[in-house]
C-alpha cells in the first residue's frame, strides 16, 4: 500500500506549472473515437484517469501512441464492444463512451461507471438526452444497453446544468440527423474545450460556454490536432496552497479568468495575489479573516475547490462558512481535519470553520480526489508529519504532485508500506 508522507512547516517558493485539465482530458479522449481519422491531443496530464481511458480505447481496438504530454488516437480499427465492468468502474468519466459510441455506432453497452464517492451523481439527465435523440434504453443489473435505429436532432432542456450530461449529449448529437439544441447547458471551460475539439474534427457546434448550445449533425468527422486547456482545479489548489504557506509562489500556465470566483475570495481573506495573463504569484497574508463560500455551477465557486480551501480557512480569524450545493457527500475530509486540530462543524450541507487553529500532523485517509488535496494542504500547514493513505485518489487528478511540491520547497514523499 502507498502512503503520502508530508513533513509540514516549509515555506514554498518557486514555480509550479499547471498541467492539462483532468476534467477536459477525460472527455476529449472518448470524444476522439467519433472521428474517422487520427486525432492528436496534446497537453494531456499523465494521471491514472487518462491511463484507464487509454486502456478502454485499446480494449475497443483503437491504436494509441503516447509521447510525453501528447496522445495520438487512431480509431480506424475500432470495434463497438461492451466495455467491461472492471474498466468502466475505475472512473466516473468512462460514461463519456456512452455518448461517443452511441453517436458513432447507434449502440453502446456498458456498466454504470465508478469514480469518487462524493454523493449521488445520477446519469438520468444523460439518458433523458439520449432518449430525446431517439435512443431506447434497457437497464439490467446496472448494465445499460442503449440503441437507436437513427439519431435525430431534438430540443433538450436540462433540469440541472450538468457538465457530464451536456458533454455526453453533444457527443451523441454531433453525428445525428438535423439540429440539436441543449438549453440550460453547463458553461464550464471544459465544455468549450470539447466543443472546440469536435469542431476541429468537422462538427458544427455553436454556443458552447453559454446556456444554449446548438449542434448541427454531420456525417463525417476527420483528422485534427487539439490542445487540452490548463487545469483550473489544479491551478486553484496550488493557489490556495500558496495562500497557506507560499512566499512569492508562482502558479504558471493557467487561465486566471477560470478561477476568478476563488481568487476574489482569497483577496477578500487577505492573501497577496499578483495576477498576470497566464500566471498568479501568491504569498501568505499576515492575517486572514473568515469568509463565506457557496459552491455553484460555473462561473460560480467550484465544488471541486471547496475541499482544498477548507484547511486554509482553519487559519482565518473568527468564523468561516462553506455551503455545499452541488454534492451532498462532500465533507468527508472534515473529520480528518478535526483530527489534525481544526474546529469544524457540519450541519445541513454547511461547514462552519472556527479559527485560527494550529494543525498537527497525524495519520489520515483520502476519501476522494479533492478530499485528498485538502489533506495535502493541511499536512503542509501542520507541524510534524502527516501520513495520507488511499493516495490513489490524489494521483487520479494531480500530475506529478510530489515532484511539483518538492521543487518549491515542500517535504513530501510517496512510500510503500
TIDREN-469888 format. One record per residue (C-alpha): y, z, x. Coordinates in pm, 1 decimal, padded with zeros to 6 digits. Last residue first. Layout:
BEGIN
[marfi [Y; Z; X]] ...
***
This chain:
BEGIN
[marfi [00017.4; 00346.9; 00423.7]] [marfi [00176.0; 00018.3; 00528.8]] [marfi [00542.3; 00039.5; 00626.8]] [marfi [00850.7; -00155.0; 00533.4]] [marfi [01155.2; -00049.7; 00731.8]] [marfi [01516.5; 00050.2; 00671.3]] [marfi [01781.0; 00204.5; 00892.1]] [marfi [02104.3; 00034.5; 00790.3]] [marfi [02351.3; -00104.4; 01044.0]] [marfi [02452.2; -00446.9; 00914.1]] [marfi [02150.3; -00635.4; 01052.5]] [marfi [01920.7; -00361.7; 00921.1]] [marfi [02024.1; -00441.0; 00564.8]] [marfi [01968.0; -00816.0; 00588.9]] [marfi [01640.2; -00774.0; 00774.9]] [marfi [01501.6; -00534.3; 00514.0]] [marfi [01621.8; -00744.0; 00219.8]] [marfi [01467.4; -01067.7; 00348.4]] [marfi [01501.2; -01228.9; 00002.8]] [marfi [01572.2; -00987.3; -00280.0]] [marfi [01409.6; -01061.1; -00617.2]] [marfi [01032.8; -01025.6; -00605.9]] [marfi [01055.2; -00817.6; -00285.7]] [marfi [01201.9; -00531.8; -00490.0]] [marfi [00913.1; -00526.1; -00737.9]] [marfi [00661.6; -00545.2; -00453.1]] [marfi [00817.4; -00222.0; -00324.3]] [marfi [00596.0; -00025.4; -00564.8]] [marfi [00664.1; 00282.2; -00346.5]] [marfi [01003.1; 00394.3; -00215.5]] [marfi [01035.9; 00652.0; 00063.1]] [marfi [01375.9; 00814.5; 00109.5]] [marfi [01455.3; 00992.4; 00436.3]] [marfi [01738.3; 01235.4; 00500.8]] [marfi [02088.0; 01235.6; 00353.3]] [marfi [02146.5; 01002.7; 00063.4]] [marfi [02378.4; 00700.2; 00035.0]] [marfi [02125.5; 00457.6; 00187.0]] [marfi [01847.2; 00601.7; -00028.2]] [marfi [02058.4; 00570.6; -00342.1]] [marfi [02125.3; 00205.3; -00262.1]] [marfi [01753.2; 00139.6; -00214.3]] [marfi [01679.9; 00336.5; -00532.2]] [marfi [01909.5; 00114.4; -00737.0]] [marfi [01752.0; -00198.2; -00589.2]] [marfi [01412.3; -00069.6; -00700.9]] [marfi [01545.7; -00009.9; -01051.0]] [marfi [01662.4; -00371.6; -01033.0]] [marfi [01309.7; -00501.8; -00972.3]] [marfi [01103.8; -00261.7; -01183.9]] [marfi [00951.3; 00086.9; -01168.2]] [marfi [01045.4; 00137.2; -00802.2]] [marfi [00895.0; 00479.8; -00730.9]] [marfi [01045.4; 00775.2; -00542.6]] [marfi [00962.2; 01003.4; -00246.8]] [marfi [01263.1; 01202.9; -00125.6]] [marfi [01607.3; 01156.2; 00029.3]] [marfi [01889.5; 01385.2; -00073.5]] [marfi [02188.3; 01287.7; -00287.1]] [marfi [02501.8; 01499.6; -00291.1]] [marfi [02652.7; 01458.2; -00634.9]] [marfi [03010.1; 01372.1; -00736.6]] [marfi [02967.5; 01355.1; -01016.9]] [marfi [02837.7; 01367.5; -01373.0]] [marfi [02665.4; 01048.0; -01489.9]] [marfi [02621.6; 00985.3; -01863.2]] [marfi [02360.0; 00723.6; -01945.5]] [marfi [02384.9; 00556.7; -02286.0]] [marfi [02092.7; 00398.2; -02470.6]] [marfi [02094.6; 00670.4; -02736.8]] [marfi [02099.0; 00961.9; -02492.4]] [marfi [02046.2; 00967.7; -02117.4]] [marfi [02166.4; 01244.3; -01885.9]] [marfi [02247.7; 01202.6; -01518.0]] [marfi [02317.6; 01473.8; -01260.7]] [marfi [02202.2; 01326.4; -00928.9]] [marfi [02010.6; 01530.4; -00670.6]] [marfi [01735.7; 01298.3; -00545.4]] [marfi [01508.5; 01397.5; -00837.3]] [marfi [01796.3; 01303.8; -01064.0]] [marfi [01793.7; 00956.1; -00905.8]] [marfi [01417.5; 00944.5; -00965.0]] [marfi [01453.6; 01040.8; -01331.7]] [marfi [01724.2; 00771.7; -01360.3]] [marfi [01526.7; 00471.9; -01237.4]] [marfi [01352.1; 00426.6; -01573.7]] [marfi [01686.7; 00363.1; -01743.3]] [marfi [01630.4; 00003.7; -01851.8]] [marfi [01392.7; 00049.1; -02142.3]] [marfi [01603.2; -00061.0; -02439.7]] [marfi [01720.6; -00389.3; -02293.1]] [marfi [02050.4; -00567.4; -02371.3]] [marfi [02298.8; -00303.8; -02493.3]] [marfi [02294.3; -00049.3; -02207.6]] [marfi [02595.7; 00184.2; -02215.3]] [marfi [02674.8; 00325.9; -01873.2]] [marfi [02905.9; 00627.3; -01863.4]] [marfi [03094.4; 00803.0; -01586.0]] [marfi [03213.8; 01167.0; -01581.2]] [marfi [03404.8; 01350.7; -01313.3]] [marfi [03470.0; 01240.8; -00958.1]] [marfi [03255.5; 00945.1; -00855.5]] [marfi [02966.3; 00961.1; -00606.5]] [marfi [02696.4; 00956.5; -00876.8]] [marfi [02860.6; 00633.6; -00994.1]] [marfi [02736.7; 00462.4; -00677.4]] [marfi [02379.1; 00557.7; -00769.8]] [marfi [02423.8; 00390.1; -01113.0]] [marfi [02563.3; 00054.6; -00995.8]] [marfi [02224.0; -00083.2; -00885.1]] [marfi [02089.2; -00008.2; -01236.7]] [marfi [02389.1; -00154.9; -01420.7]] [marfi [02371.8; -00478.1; -01222.6]] [marfi [02084.6; -00655.6; -01400.3]] [marfi [02246.0; -00574.3; -01736.7]] [marfi [02535.0; -00795.0; -01629.7]] [marfi [02887.6; -00685.3; -01726.5]] [marfi [03035.1; -00950.3; -01955.4]] [marfi [03062.2; -01321.3; -01870.6]] [marfi [02771.9; -01332.5; -01950.1]] [marfi [02581.4; -01119.7; -02201.1]] [marfi [02686.8; -00758.8; -02224.2]] [marfi [02634.4; -00426.9; -02047.1]] [marfi [02890.6; -00155.5; -02118.9]] [marfi [03047.4; 00031.7; -01828.0]] [marfi [03273.0; 00339.1; -01843.6]] [marfi [03431.9; 00461.4; -01519.6]] [marfi [03450.0; 00781.1; -01312.0]] [marfi [03698.6; 00812.5; -01029.6]] [marfi [03624.3; 00741.8; -00664.2]] [marfi [03787.7; 00898.6; -00361.5]] [marfi [03832.6; 00754.5; -00013.7]] [marfi [03706.7; 00409.1; -00104.4]] [marfi [03404.9; 00254.4; 00064.9]] [marfi [03476.2; -00086.3; 00211.1]] [marfi [03426.5; -00440.5; 00079.8]] [marfi [03498.0; -00791.3; 00206.8]] [marfi [03403.5; -01041.9; -00062.7]] [marfi [03308.5; -01401.5; 00013.5]] [marfi [03327.8; -01759.1; -00114.5]] [marfi [03695.7; -01810.8; -00204.8]] [marfi [03804.0; -01469.2; -00082.9]] [marfi [03807.3; -01125.7; -00246.1]] [marfi [03924.5; -00832.5; -00033.5]] [marfi [03786.8; -00525.0; -00207.9]] [marfi [03861.1; -00156.0; -00138.1]] [marfi [03687.4; 00061.2; -00399.0]] [marfi [03897.2; 00283.4; -00627.9]] [marfi [03694.9; 00309.8; -00947.4]] [marfi [03907.8; 00048.1; -01125.8]] [marfi [03854.6; -00179.2; -00826.2]] [marfi [03479.6; -00136.7; -00869.2]] [marfi [03511.1; -00213.4; -01242.0]] [marfi [03706.6; -00534.2; -01176.1]] [marfi [03448.6; -00631.8; -00914.8]] [marfi [03162.7; -00597.5; -01163.8]] [marfi [03300.3; -00806.2; -01450.8]] [marfi [03428.0; -01053.5; -01190.5]] [marfi [03073.2; -01117.6; -01066.9]] [marfi [03039.9; -01494.3; -01125.9]] [marfi [03404.7; -01556.3; -01033.8]] [marfi [03325.8; -01439.7; -00678.9]] [marfi [03091.4; -01734.7; -00610.3]] [marfi [02893.9; -01614.1; -00308.7]] [marfi [02805.0; -01729.0; 00042.1]] [marfi [02917.2; -01408.1; 00217.5]] [marfi [02921.4; -01035.7; 00142.3]] [marfi [03133.7; -00894.6; 00424.3]] [marfi [03113.0; -00520.5; 00495.3]] [marfi [03451.5; -00397.4; 00617.7]] [marfi [03313.2; -00042.0; 00632.0]] [marfi [03042.5; -00007.2; 00370.9]] [marfi [02870.2; 00300.9; 00231.7]] [marfi [02892.2; 00301.4; -00148.1]] [marfi [03145.4; 00021.1; -00201.3]] [marfi [02942.5; -00192.2; 00038.2]] [marfi [02626.6; -00115.7; -00157.2]] [marfi [02800.5; -00221.5; -00477.5]] [marfi [02898.6; -00548.7; -00305.1]] [marfi [02535.3; -00581.6; -00194.0]] [marfi [02401.6; -00548.9; -00548.7]] [marfi [02670.0; -00781.2; -00687.0]] [marfi [02577.1; -01056.1; -00442.0]] [marfi [02207.0; -01012.1; -00520.8]] [marfi [02292.6; -01034.8; -00889.9]] [marfi [02521.3; -01336.8; -00837.6]] [marfi [02254.0; -01528.6; -00646.6]] [marfi [02419.2; -01829.6; -00486.1]] [marfi [02364.9; -02159.7; -00672.7]] [marfi [02042.8; -02353.7; -00613.9]] [marfi [02104.5; -02701.8; -00473.8]] [marfi [01974.3; -03033.0; -00607.2]] [marfi [01841.0; -03364.1; -00479.2]] [marfi [01709.7; -03610.7; -00736.8]] [marfi [01429.5; -03850.1; -00828.3]] [marfi [01378.2; -03964.5; -01183.8]] [marfi [01373.7; -03873.5; -01551.6]] [marfi [01268.5; -04127.4; -01812.7]] [marfi [01269.7; -04148.4; -02190.4]] [marfi [01598.8; -03973.2; -02263.4]] [marfi [01698.4; -03719.2; -02528.2]] [marfi [02063.9; -03642.9; -02593.0]] [marfi [02119.5; -03272.7; -02534.0]] [marfi [02424.6; -03089.6; -02670.2]] [marfi [02504.1; -02732.3; -02569.9]] [marfi [02734.0; -02507.6; -02774.9]] [marfi [02815.8; -02152.4; -02657.5]] [marfi [02965.9; -02281.9; -02333.2]] [marfi [02823.1; -02289.0; -01979.3]] [marfi [02628.2; -02606.4; -02052.8]] [marfi [02839.2; -02820.2; -02288.1]] [marfi [02686.0; -03158.5; -02213.1]] [marfi [02331.5; -03270.9; -02135.2]] [marfi [02223.8; -03632.7; -02087.7]] [marfi [01923.0; -03631.0; -01855.5]] [marfi [01895.5; -03865.3; -01556.5]] [marfi [01743.8; -03647.5; -01281.9]] [marfi [02092.6; -03535.2; -01176.7]] [marfi [02147.3; -03440.8; -01540.9]] [marfi [01835.9; -03220.5; -01528.7]] [marfi [01951.5; -03049.7; -01210.3]] [marfi [02300.9; -02998.8; -01355.9]] [marfi [02153.3; -02847.4; -01672.2]] [marfi [01956.3; -02600.2; -01457.8]] [marfi [02267.9; -02494.9; -01263.9]] [marfi [02474.6; -02464.1; -01583.0]] [marfi [02205.6; -02236.5; -01725.5]] [marfi [02209.8; -02027.7; -01406.6]] [marfi [02585.7; -01981.6; -01447.9]] [marfi [02520.8; -01783.1; -01768.3]] [marfi [02664.1; -01913.6; -02096.9]] [marfi [02383.4; -01835.0; -02344.5]] [marfi [02370.7; -02070.9; -02641.6]] [marfi [02518.1; -01960.7; -02972.8]] [marfi [02452.9; -02314.5; -03095.1]] [marfi [02195.4; -02543.2; -02934.0]] [marfi [02237.2; -02907.6; -03039.1]] [marfi [01953.0; -03157.1; -02996.2]] [marfi [02012.3; -03532.3; -03017.0]] [marfi [01751.3; -03802.0; -03069.6]] [marfi [01391.0; -03835.3; -02955.4]] [marfi [01283.2; -03558.9; -02719.7]] [marfi [01288.3; -03593.6; -02339.6]] [marfi [01556.8; -03328.8; -02272.6]] [marfi [01458.9; -03123.3; -02574.6]] [marfi [01171.9; -02918.5; -02427.0]] [marfi [01360.5; -02827.3; -02110.1]] [marfi [01681.2; -02751.7; -02301.7]] [marfi [01482.7; -02530.3; -02541.9]] [marfi [01340.4; -02337.8; -02245.3]] [marfi [01684.3; -02294.1; -02088.9]] [marfi [01849.3; -02154.5; -02401.8]] [marfi [01545.3; -01939.3; -02482.0]] [marfi [01544.0; -01782.3; -02136.2]] [marfi [01917.5; -01716.3; -02130.2]] [marfi [01918.0; -01560.9; -02476.5]] [marfi [02241.2; -01572.2; -02677.2]] [marfi [02087.2; -01389.8; -02974.6]] [marfi [02023.3; -01536.0; -03320.2]] [marfi [02001.8; -01875.9; -03153.1]] [marfi [02106.2; -02166.9; -03374.7]] [marfi [01916.3; -02492.4; -03332.8]] [marfi [02029.0; -02832.9; -03459.6]] [marfi [01743.2; -03075.9; -03402.5]] [marfi [01624.9; -03359.7; -03179.6]] [marfi [01271.0; -03481.1; -03237.2]] [marfi [00956.9; -03400.4; -03040.6]] [marfi [00656.9; -03615.0; -03133.2]] [marfi [00295.2; -03544.3; -03210.2]] [marfi [00373.4; -03186.6; -03112.1]] [marfi [00162.8; -02907.8; -02964.8]] [marfi [00197.9; -02543.4; -02861.7]] [marfi [-00116.4; -02341.1; -02790.4]] [marfi [-00021.9; -01982.7; -02711.2]] [marfi [-00255.9; -01721.0; -02567.9]] [marfi [-00188.9; -01356.8; -02662.9]] [marfi [-00535.6; -01322.4; -02812.8]] [marfi [-00475.6; -01625.6; -03036.9]] [marfi [-00141.0; -01788.9; -03103.6]] [marfi [-00106.8; -02134.3; -03260.5]] [marfi [00229.9; -02309.8; -03251.1]] [marfi [00324.5; -02645.6; -03401.0]] [marfi [00611.1; -02839.7; -03242.7]] [marfi [00872.3; -03042.2; -03429.6]] [marfi [01194.1; -02971.8; -03239.2]] [marfi [01269.6; -02683.5; -03475.9]] [marfi [00926.4; -02542.3; -03389.8]] [marfi [01012.4; -02542.4; -03018.4]] [marfi [01339.4; -02361.5; -03090.8]] [marfi [01169.4; -02095.3; -03301.5]] [marfi [00913.8; -02051.1; -03022.6]] [marfi [01185.4; -01984.6; -02765.3]] [marfi [01362.4; -01746.8; -03005.3]] [marfi [01032.1; -01563.5; -03068.7]] [marfi [00976.4; -01512.0; -02695.6]] [marfi [01003.6; -01135.1; -02717.3]] [marfi [01161.9; -00935.6; -02435.8]] [marfi [01091.2; -00579.0; -02537.6]] [marfi [01183.5; -00334.1; -02265.6]] [marfi [01227.7; -00309.6; -01891.1]] [marfi [00863.5; -00360.0; -01798.5]] [marfi [00922.3; -00619.9; -01524.6]] [marfi [00736.6; -00950.7; -01548.6]] [marfi [00442.2; -01089.3; -01748.8]] [marfi [00390.1; -01418.3; -01930.9]] [marfi [00234.7; -01482.0; -02273.7]] [marfi [-00077.6; -01681.4; -02197.9]] [marfi [-00066.8; -02059.7; -02168.6]] [marfi [-00147.4; -02387.7; -02343.9]] [marfi [00112.8; -02665.4; -02349.5]] [marfi [00138.4; -02992.6; -02542.4]] [marfi [00396.2; -03264.7; -02601.7]] [marfi [00329.3; -03390.5; -02246.0]] [marfi [00675.0; -03389.0; -02085.2]] [marfi [00878.9; -03166.3; -02314.2]] [marfi [00587.2; -02937.1; -02393.3]] [marfi [00510.3; -02906.6; -02021.7]] [marfi [00872.5; -02817.4; -01938.5]] [marfi [00934.1; -02586.7; -02235.3]] [marfi [00618.5; -02381.0; -02185.7]] [marfi [00642.8; -02402.6; -01805.6]] [marfi [00961.4; -02198.9; -01843.2]] [marfi [00736.4; -01913.0; -01957.9]] [marfi [00636.0; -01855.8; -01594.7]] [marfi [00974.0; -01681.5; -01571.6]] [marfi [00824.9; -01346.8; -01672.7]] [marfi [00624.7; -01311.6; -01353.9]] [marfi [00270.4; -01240.4; -01240.7]] [marfi [00129.2; -01276.1; -01591.8]] [marfi [00119.5; -01655.0; -01584.7]] [marfi [-00086.8; -01661.1; -01263.8]] [marfi [-00371.8; -01428.2; -01368.3]] [marfi [-00357.0; -01570.6; -01721.4]] [marfi [-00448.4; -01920.0; -01613.2]] [marfi [-00211.1; -02208.1; -01691.6]] [marfi [-00397.4; -02442.5; -01925.3]] [marfi [-00390.5; -02788.2; -01768.7]] [marfi [-00143.2; -03073.4; -01807.1]] [marfi [-00223.8; -03260.8; -01488.7]] [marfi [00046.1; -03353.1; -01233.8]] [marfi [-00021.1; -03640.1; -00991.5]] [marfi [00340.2; -03770.4; -00998.9]] [marfi [00489.4; -03419.7; -00985.7]] [marfi [00611.7; -03435.8; -00623.1]] [marfi [00814.0; -03119.8; -00553.8]] [marfi [01013.4; -03083.9; -00231.5]] [marfi [01120.2; -02724.5; -00166.7]] [marfi [01403.9; -02638.0; 00071.8]] [marfi [01503.5; -02296.0; 00208.3]] [marfi [01294.8; -02317.2; 00528.2]] [marfi [01059.6; -02610.1; 00481.9]] [marfi [00838.6; -02629.9; 00175.3]] [marfi [00634.0; -02928.9; 00065.2]] [marfi [00463.0; -02911.0; -00271.6]] [marfi [00234.5; -03167.7; -00433.8]] [marfi [00184.7; -03118.0; -00807.2]] [marfi [-00170.9; -03081.3; -00932.9]] [marfi [-00128.8; -02818.8; -01206.9]] [marfi [-00273.2; -02549.8; -00976.4]] [marfi [-00020.6; -02654.1; -00710.9]] [marfi [00263.6; -02610.5; -00961.5]] [marfi [00128.3; -02267.5; -01058.8]] [marfi [00112.6; -02160.9; -00694.5]] [marfi [00468.6; -02292.1; -00649.1]] [marfi [00573.3; -02064.2; -00935.7]] [marfi [00399.0; -01773.6; -00761.1]] [marfi [00585.2; -01836.2; -00434.4]] [marfi [00917.6; -01857.6; -00620.1]] [marfi [00856.7; -01512.5; -00770.0]] [marfi [00738.9; -01369.2; -00434.7]] [marfi [01069.0; -01438.9; -00263.6]] [marfi [01185.1; -01706.1; -00019.2]] [marfi [01507.7; -01798.1; -00198.4]] [marfi [01559.2; -02170.0; -00272.5]] [marfi [01878.5; -02302.7; -00110.0]] [marfi [01746.7; -02657.9; -00155.2]] [marfi [01563.1; -02835.9; -00436.5]] [marfi [01414.9; -03182.0; -00380.0]] [marfi [01255.5; -03367.0; -00672.4]] [marfi [01000.1; -03648.8; -00636.9]] [marfi [00954.9; -03885.3; -00931.2]] [marfi [00857.4; -03881.6; -01298.9]] [marfi [01074.3; -03575.5; -01352.5]] [marfi [00991.4; -03310.3; -01612.3]] [marfi [00797.3; -03129.8; -01338.6]] [marfi [01126.7; -03027.7; -01176.7]] [marfi [01211.0; -02794.0; -01466.7]] [marfi [00933.1; -02555.8; -01354.7]] [marfi [01108.7; -02512.6; -01016.0]] [marfi [01460.4; -02503.1; -01162.0]] [marfi [01384.2; -02210.4; -01394.1]] [marfi [01264.4; -01966.5; -01124.8]] [marfi [01535.4; -02099.4; -00891.0]] [marfi [01816.8; -02002.6; -01129.4]] [marfi [01718.0; -01642.8; -01192.1]] [marfi [01640.2; -01599.0; -00821.9]] [marfi [01981.0; -01730.1; -00718.6]] [marfi [01996.2; -01873.1; -00367.7]] [marfi [02052.4; -01624.3; -00089.4]] [marfi [02355.9; -01407.5; -00012.8]] [marfi [02461.4; -01376.8; 00349.8]] [marfi [02525.0; -01017.8; 00456.4]] [marfi [02794.7; -00978.1; 00721.7]] [marfi [02898.2; -00689.8; 00948.2]] [marfi [02942.2; -00320.9; 00869.1]] [marfi [02729.3; -00055.8; 00704.6]] [marfi [02793.1; 00310.9; 00763.3]] [marfi [02466.8; 00499.5; 00803.8]] [marfi [02382.7; 00812.7; 00603.7]] [marfi [02034.0; 00734.9; 00483.9]] [marfi [01699.9; 00679.7; 00654.5]] [marfi [01510.8; 00440.8; 00430.1]] [marfi [01135.1; 00386.3; 00413.2]] [marfi [01005.7; 00106.8; 00192.0]] [marfi [00640.0; 00161.0; 00114.6]] [marfi [00350.6; -00083.5; 00120.5]] [marfi [00000.0; 00000.0; 00000.0]] 
***
